[in-house]
Amino acid sequence: MAQYVKMSLLVVAAFVAMSVPAMAQDGEPAKALISFSGAAGAGIVMLGAAFGIGKIGSAAVESMARQPEVAGDIRGAMIVAAALIEGATFFALIVCMIGG
């Protein structure tokens, strides 16, 4: 839990650090925020996908260690689930790039 809190605070600090140049631009500040929002959304999507695939991988390896006889079935299910997460991630990434 402490690692999750530390990672969350690091992500918030990175967003704050990246928002300062976006706010300091001359001209239309709303346009700078709109162009920044696509990049922030893409970053959040990638972090979510990485955490999701990491969780699937750790659960699969733990399950294989507990029941080695079903390792092939677990591996196949893990690959399908990871592919579905990647497909949703690519879709969300394209939406963030088009929208931003």
GROMACS elastic network, one bead per residue, 0.5 to 0.9 nm:
[ bonds ]
;  ai    aj funct       b0    kb
    1     4     6  0.50896   500
    1     5     6  0.63868   500
    1     6     6  0.86586   500
    2     5     6  0.51329   500
    2     6     6  0.61368   500
    2     7     6  0.86067   500
    3     7     6  0.60888   500
    3     8     6  0.85194   500
    4     7     6  0.51321   500
    4     8     6  0.60988   500
    4     9     6  0.86151   500
    5     8     6  0.50515   500
    5     9     6  0.61619   500
    5    10     6  0.85474   500
    6     9     6  0.52279   500
    6    10     6  0.61989   500
    6    11     6  0.87429   500
    7    11     6  0.62273   500
    7    12     6  0.86869   500
    8    11     6  0.51377   500
    8    12     6  0.62576   500
    8    13     6  0.85976   500
    9    12     6  0.50698   500
    9    13     6  0.60724   500
    9    14     6  0.85609   500
   10    13     6  0.50692   500
   10    14     6  0.61702   500
   10    15     6  0.87034   500
   11    14     6  0.50678   500
   11    15     6  0.62830   500
   11    16     6  0.86908   500
   12    15     6  0.51196   500
   12    16     6  0.62342   500
   12    17     6  0.86026   500
   13    16     6  0.50894   500
   13    17     6  0.60868   500
   13    18     6  0.85747   500
   14    17     6  0.50396   500
   14    18     6  0.60899   500
   14    19     6  0.85144   500
   15    18     6  0.51341   500
   15    19     6  0.60152   500
   15    20     6  0.88814   500
   15    40     6  0.77155   500
   16    19     6  0.51498   500
   16    20     6  0.66509   500
   17    20     6  0.57951   500
   17    21     6  0.80259   500
   18    21     6  0.63310   500
   18    22     6  0.71256   500
   18    36     6  0.88515   500
   19    22     6  0.50806   500
   19    23     6  0.61600   500
   19    24     6  0.86530   500
   19    33     6  0.83086   500
   19    36     6  0.79131   500
   20    23     6  0.52533   500
   20    24     6  0.62269   500
   21    24     6  0.50662   500
   21    25     6  0.65572   500
   22    25     6  0.58623   500
   22    29     6  0.75970   500
   22    32     6  0.56544   500
   22    33     6  0.64283   500
   22    35     6  0.88607   500
   22    36     6  0.70048   500
   23    26     6  0.86027   500
   23    29     6  0.62677   500
   23    30     6  0.87852   500
   23    32     6  0.71605   500
   23    33     6  0.73562   500
   24    29     6  0.79077   500
   25    28     6  0.78027   500
   25    29     6  0.66299   500
   25    32     6  0.72546   500
   26    29     6  0.71466   500
   27    30     6  0.89494   500
   27    31     6  0.85171   500
   27    32     6  0.87396   500
   28    31     6  0.55304   500
   28    32     6  0.68281   500
   29    32     6  0.51128   500
   29    33     6  0.63618   500
   29    34     6  0.87223   500
   30    33     6  0.51261   500
   30    34     6  0.62213   500
   30    35     6  0.87500   500
   31    34     6  0.50546   500
   31    35     6  0.62735   500
   31    36     6  0.85252   500
   32    35     6  0.52680   500
   32    36     6  0.61065   500
   32    37     6  0.86245   500
   33    37     6  0.59969   500
   34    37     6  0.51520   500
   34    38     6  0.70398   500
   34    99     6  0.86093   500
   34   100     6  0.60816   500
   35    38     6  0.58838   500
   35    39     6  0.72453   500
   35    99     6  0.86108   500
   35   100     6  0.50011   500
   36    39     6  0.53704   500
   36    40     6  0.62706   500
   36    41     6  0.86413   500
   36   100     6  0.70940   500
   37    40     6  0.50164   500
   37    41     6  0.59739   500
   37    42     6  0.84987   500
   37    96     6  0.80605   500
   37    99     6  0.86681   500
   37   100     6  0.61152   500
   38    41     6  0.50732   500
   38    42     6  0.61213   500
   38    43     6  0.86101   500
   38    93     6  0.87823   500
   38    95     6  0.84821   500
   38    97     6  0.57275   500
   38    98     6  0.79486   500
   38    99     6  0.64071   500
   39    42     6  0.50872   500
   39    43     6  0.62115   500
   39    44     6  0.86862   500
   39    96     6  0.72101   500
   39    97     6  0.74143   500
   39   100     6  0.71294   500
   40    43     6  0.51008   500
   40    44     6  0.62517   500
   40    45     6  0.86329   500
   40    96     6  0.85661   500
   41    44     6  0.51162   500
   41    45     6  0.61358   500
   41    46     6  0.86463   500
   41    92     6  0.85554   500
   41    93     6  0.78248   500
   41    96     6  0.59373   500
   41    97     6  0.86912   500
   41   100     6  0.86781   500
   42    45     6  0.50784   500
   42    46     6  0.62245   500
   42    47     6  0.86535   500
   42    92     6  0.75467   500
   42    93     6  0.53925   500
   42    94     6  0.84698   500
   42    95     6  0.87610   500
   42    96     6  0.57879   500
   42    97     6  0.74105   500
   43    46     6  0.51803   500
   43    47     6  0.61918   500
   43    48     6  0.86095   500
   43    93     6  0.87085   500
   44    47     6  0.50994   500
   44    48     6  0.61265   500
   44    49     6  0.86069   500
   45    48     6  0.51670   500
   45    49     6  0.62196   500
   45    50     6  0.86302   500
   45    89     6  0.63317   500
   45    90     6  0.88558   500
   45    92     6  0.68212   500
   45    93     6  0.67832   500
   45    96     6  0.88976   500
   46    49     6  0.51071   500
   46    50     6  0.60886   500
   46    51     6  0.86138   500
   46    89     6  0.69449   500
   46    93     6  0.79872   500
   47    50     6  0.50997   500
   47    51     6  0.61773   500
   47    52     6  0.85106   500
   48    51     6  0.52336   500
   48    52     6  0.60609   500
   48    53     6  0.86256   500
   48    89     6  0.84737   500
   49    52     6  0.50172   500
   49    53     6  0.60698   500
   49    54     6  0.83478   500
   49    82     6  0.89341   500
   49    85     6  0.64857   500
   49    86     6  0.69926   500
   49    88     6  0.86748   500
   49    89     6  0.63634   500
   50    53     6  0.53460   500
   50    54     6  0.59779   500
   50    55     6  0.85057   500
   51    54     6  0.50471   500
   51    55     6  0.60643   500
   51    56     6  0.86321   500
   52    55     6  0.51476   500
   52    56     6  0.62612   500
   52    57     6  0.86430   500
   52    82     6  0.81943   500
   52    85     6  0.75526   500
   53    56     6  0.50121   500
   53    57     6  0.60641   500
   53    58     6  0.85707   500
   53    78     6  0.88734   500
   53    81     6  0.82888   500
   53    82     6  0.58489   500
   53    85     6  0.73643   500
   53    86     6  0.86043   500
   54    57     6  0.50932   500
   54    58     6  0.61275   500
   54    59     6  0.85420   500
   55    58     6  0.52460   500
   55    59     6  0.61250   500
   55    60     6  0.84993   500
   56    59     6  0.52462   500
   56    60     6  0.60466   500
   56    61     6  0.86491   500
   56    78     6  0.65584   500
   56    81     6  0.78046   500
   56    82     6  0.74278   500
   57    60     6  0.50901   500
   57    61     6  0.61505   500
   57    62     6  0.85290   500
   57    78     6  0.70497   500
   57    82     6  0.86221   500
   58    61     6  0.52658   500
   58    62     6  0.61422   500
   58    63     6  0.85569   500
   59    62     6  0.51275   500
   59    63     6  0.60738   500
   59    64     6  0.85910   500
   60    63     6  0.50374   500
   60    64     6  0.60934   500
   60    65     6  0.85578   500
   60    71     6  0.84729   500
   60    74     6  0.62970   500
   60    75     6  0.69977   500
   60    77     6  0.88041   500
   60    78     6  0.66304   500
   61    64     6  0.50421   500
   61    65     6  0.61537   500
   61    66     6  0.86912   500
   61    71     6  0.86487   500
   61    74     6  0.86741   500
   61    75     6  0.86335   500
   62    65     6  0.51058   500
   62    66     6  0.63566   500
   62    67     6  0.87524   500
   63    66     6  0.51221   500
   63    67     6  0.61169   500
   63    68     6  0.79435   500
   63    70     6  0.87176   500
   63    71     6  0.78338   500
   63    74     6  0.75765   500
   64    67     6  0.51505   500
   64    69     6  0.78743   500
   64    70     6  0.69571   500
   64    71     6  0.50211   500
   64    72     6  0.86616   500
   64    74     6  0.70561   500
   64    75     6  0.83436   500
   65    68     6  0.57851   500
   65    71     6  0.82981   500
   67    70     6  0.60225   500
   67    71     6  0.69838   500
   68    71     6  0.51753   500
   68    72     6  0.85870   500
   69    72     6  0.77912   500
   69    73     6  0.89764   500
   70    73     6  0.54533   500
   70    74     6  0.63398   500
   70    75     6  0.86560   500
   71    74     6  0.51192   500
   71    75     6  0.59689   500
   71    76     6  0.85913   500
   72    75     6  0.50966   500
   72    76     6  0.62291   500
   72    77     6  0.86956   500
   73    76     6  0.52240   500
   73    77     6  0.62719   500
   73    78     6  0.85774   500
   74    77     6  0.51626   500
   74    78     6  0.60402   500
   74    79     6  0.86538   500
   75    78     6  0.50531   500
   75    79     6  0.62351   500
   75    80     6  0.87269   500
   76    79     6  0.52142   500
   76    80     6  0.63231   500
   76    81     6  0.86820   500
   77    80     6  0.51820   500
   77    81     6  0.61429   500
   77    82     6  0.85539   500
   78    81     6  0.51535   500
   78    82     6  0.60535   500
   78    83     6  0.85235   500
   79    82     6  0.51116   500
   79    83     6  0.60846   500
   79    84     6  0.86445   500
   80    83     6  0.51114   500
   80    84     6  0.62858   500
   80    85     6  0.87430   500
   81    84     6  0.51343   500
   81    85     6  0.63039   500
   81    86     6  0.86803   500
   82    85     6  0.50749   500
   82    86     6  0.61645   500
   82    87     6  0.86390   500
   83    86     6  0.50216   500
   83    87     6  0.61520   500
   83    88     6  0.86869   500
   84    87     6  0.50923   500
   84    88     6  0.63147   500
   84    89     6  0.85302   500
   85    88     6  0.52217   500
   85    89     6  0.60583   500
   85    90     6  0.86842   500
   86    90     6  0.61261   500
   86    91     6  0.85756   500
   87    90     6  0.52462   500
   87    91     6  0.62898   500
   87    92     6  0.86850   500
   88    91     6  0.51106   500
   88    92     6  0.61647   500
   88    93     6  0.85022   500
   89    92     6  0.51403   500
   89    93     6  0.59801   500
   89    94     6  0.85968   500
   90    94     6  0.61588   500
   90    95     6  0.85891   500
   91    94     6  0.52613   500
   91    95     6  0.63018   500
   91    96     6  0.87256   500
   92    95     6  0.50144   500
   92    96     6  0.61584   500
   92    97     6  0.86545   500
   93    96     6  0.50792   500
   93    97     6  0.62201   500
   93    98     6  0.86422   500
   94    97     6  0.50702   500
   94    98     6  0.60749   500
   94    99     6  0.83436   500
   95    98     6  0.52274   500
   95    99     6  0.58348   500
   95   100     6  0.82316   500
   96    99     6  0.51548   500
   96   100     6  0.57259   500
   97   100     6  0.52166   500
